[in-house]
């Protein structure tokens, strides 16, 4: 696909993306007419991103009159629909370059954050006491939180299996968080978490989705990654954390991949954590890829 072709996708491509997306989100609870309107807005936003406007997707959603219908949906369902559209667009648009794929991943991540902010503002306006439950980012590290992991992991595993694209998950835990907390106090322990988060951001790709789960656990979801690449990034994470975290804090990392090691989100998470636990039993400051017993 050349630069001029992305200004407006062919009608057949646009229709196919929306049609595949509608089939994927069926049963989500929103009326089909509203879903079709949202699909058209998402296509237009995708075109803007491919023209080089990374904020185009968010800006188009802000202008979408159907945005107000988010009030009757849950945040997890809205995010699920958004991520499913990303999958449909990535699969449905031919000849995407690596740069265009990365731009789309970045734009949809931004849109997810904007959607979460909308829900937060909506909840505040309504005086909702559960506004914190609608957040998807950890404010201290800037990484996505467990809530977003639970939303996005099943969608990305589904996409990997449906289209035959590999997907790997890293699980990383600070080896000596409790020791830092006990000896140096909360401030140092929190600094170690922030430095670890920053290190993970530095050595992973923009297309990788990073999560922080309190108090000392991180995940990295890596599309289009095989076990060899997962181990390479795990080692980079381990080395980067060791070089930057305070008081000689270290991290252990476990990796598992779909479909090689698991074919559902729960199993992929469990096997990444199993590899992590093995790495810690070996003394910590270690990276391992899951190996079946």
N, C-alpha and C positions, 0 to 999 in steps of 0.2 A: 504494500500500500504506500503510494507516494505522498508527499507533503500536501498536495492539493486535494487528494482524495479524502483526507480526514476532516476537511472543513465541514462536509455534510456526508454522512454515511449513506450508502445506497439504501433506497427504501426497503428493499428486500432484506438487507442486513439489519436495519433498524427494527423491522417487523419481527424478524426471527429472534433477535435478542429479547424483545419484550415478550414474545410468545413463550420462549423457553423460561423466562423469568416467572411469568404468570403460572406456568405449570409447576415450577419449583415451589412457589409460595402458596399454592392452593391450600385452603383450609386455615389461612392466617387470620381470618375474621373480618378483613376489610372488604367492602363491596367491590365488585369487579370493575365498575366504572371508575371508582377512585383509584384502584390499582393501575388501570390503564393510563390514567392521567399522570400518576407518579412515574410510571414507566417511561412515558414520553419526556417528562422532565429529566429523568436520569439519563436518557439517551442524549438529550441536548447538552447536559452537563458533561457527559463523557466526550462528546465531540469537542467541547471547549478545552478540556484537558489535553486532548490529542493535538489541538492547535497551539499548545504551549501555555495555556492558562490554568495553572494548578488550582487556583481558587474558583475556577469556573463551575465545578460541580456544586460546591457549597453555595455559590451565588445563585445558581439556577434553582436550587432547592429553597432558598430563602424567598424567591419570588413565586414559588409554586403555590397556587391557592389551595391545593390539597394538603399543604403542610399542616394547616390547622386541624386536619383530621387526626393528626398524631395524638390529639388529646384523648381519643377514645381507644388508643392502642397502648400496649405496654412497651416500655423501652426495649426489653429483650426481643420482642416480636419485630419492632421497627428495625433494630440492628440486624436481626436475622434476614429480613427482606433486603436491606441494603447490601449485605455481604453476598447474598445470593445473586443480586444484580451484578455485582463485580464479577462473580464467577461466570455469569451468562455473557457479559461483555467481553471478558478476556478470551472466552472460548469462541464467541461468535464473530469477532472482528478479525479478518484474515491478515496475515503478514505483519503483525505487530513487531516492532523492534524491541530490543531489551530496554532501551531508554523509554519507549512508550509504555511498556509494561510496568516499569518502575514508577513512572509518572501516574499511571492509573492506580496502582497500589497506594501511593502517597495521597492522592486525591481522595480516595475512598476512606482512608484512615482519617483524614481531616473531616470528611463528611460525617463519619461516625461520632467524632468528638463534638461536632456542631449539633448533631441530633441529641446527644446527651445533654448538652447545655440547654437546648430548647426544653427538654423535659424538666431540667432543674428549675429553669425560670417559670415554667408552667406550674410546677409544684409549689414554688415560693408564692406565686400569685394566688394560689388556692389555699395557702397556709398548710400545705401537706407536711406532716411531721416526718414522713419517710423520705424526704428529698435526698438524704445521703445515699439511700439505697439505689438511686437512679444514676449515680456517678459511675463512670467507667475508667477513670484515671486516678492513680495515686497522686495526691498533691505534692508530696515530698520528693518523689523521684521523677514524676512526669510519665512514668510507664503505665500501661494499661493494668487494671487490677483483675482479681479473680472473677469478678462478675463478667467482665468482657471475655476472659478466657473461656468461661463456661458457655458463652454465647457463640464465640467465633470458632472454637476448636471443632465442634461437630459439623459446622458448615464447611470449614476448610477440608476436613476429612472426607465429607461427602463429595466435595468437588474433586479431590484427588482420586477417589475411587471411580467416580463417574467418568472422568476424562483421562484417566491413566497417567496422571501427573504425580511424581513423587513428592512427599511431604515429610519433613522431619521435625521433631520436637526436642528441644534441650530443656533439661531441668537442672538448675544450678542452686547450690545452697552454700552460704558462708560456713566454713568449717568451725570457726571459733567464735560465733556470735555470742553464745552464752558466757564464754570467758571474757570477752570484751565488755559485756554488760556487767558482769560481776566485779571485774577488776577496775574498769575505767569509768563505768557509769553509762547512763542512757545516751548522753551526748556523743560519746565516742562510738557507741554501737550504731547510732543513727548516721553518723558520718561515714562509717564503713558501708552501710547500706547505700547511701547516696553515691559514694565513690564507685561501688560495685555496679550500680545502675548506669552511671556515666561510662564506665569501662565497657559494659555490654553494648551500650549505644554506639560507642566508637568502633567496635570491631565487627558489628553485624551490618547487614545490608538495609537499605531503606525499605525494601519489600518484606523484610522480616518483621514480625510483630512481637514486641517485647512486653513482658508482664512482670509485675512485682506482687508477690503474695506475702503478706506480713507473717512473721517478722523478718525472715532471712532467706526467703525462697523466691527464685526467679524462673521464668520460662521464656524460651524464644521459639516461636513458630516459624518455620522456614519452608516456604513453598519452593518447588523445583530443586530440592536438595536430596542427595543420596547419602548413605552412611559415611562414605569417605569424606565428603564435604562437611557433614555434621561433626565428625571428629575433628577436622581441621578448625572449624569455628569454636568448638568446645575448648580446644587447646588455646586458641587466641583469647577466649574469655578468661580462662584460668590464668594465663600469663598476664593479661591486662589488669585483672583484679589484684593479683599478687604484687604488681608493680606500683599500684596507685592507692590501694586501701591502707588505712592507718594501722599502726601497731602490728605489722606483719600478718594482717588478716589474709586468709586464703579462701579459695572456693573449690568445691568439687562439682563436676558436671557429668550428667548422664544423658544419653541420647537414644532415641528410638525413632523408627521411620515407618511410614505407611506407604504401600501395603506390606512391605517386607516383614515387619515385626507385629503389626496390628492392623485390623481392618475396621475399627470403630474408635471413637474418641476416647471412651473410657479405658480401653485396653492400651491405646497409644500413650495416654497419660501415665497409666500404671507401669508400663514397661520403661518409660523414660525415668520414672522415679525409682524403679528397681535398679536400673543401671547406676543412678545416682547413689543409692544406698550402698551398692557394692563398692563404688569408688570411695565412699567415706569409710567403709570397713577396712579398706586397704591402707588406710592412714590419712586420707584426705589429700587435698591439693592434687587431685587426679581426675582425668577425663576418661570415660568409658562409653562405648556403644553397646547397647543391649545385645546379649547373646543368649539364645534359648538354652535351657538346662539340658 
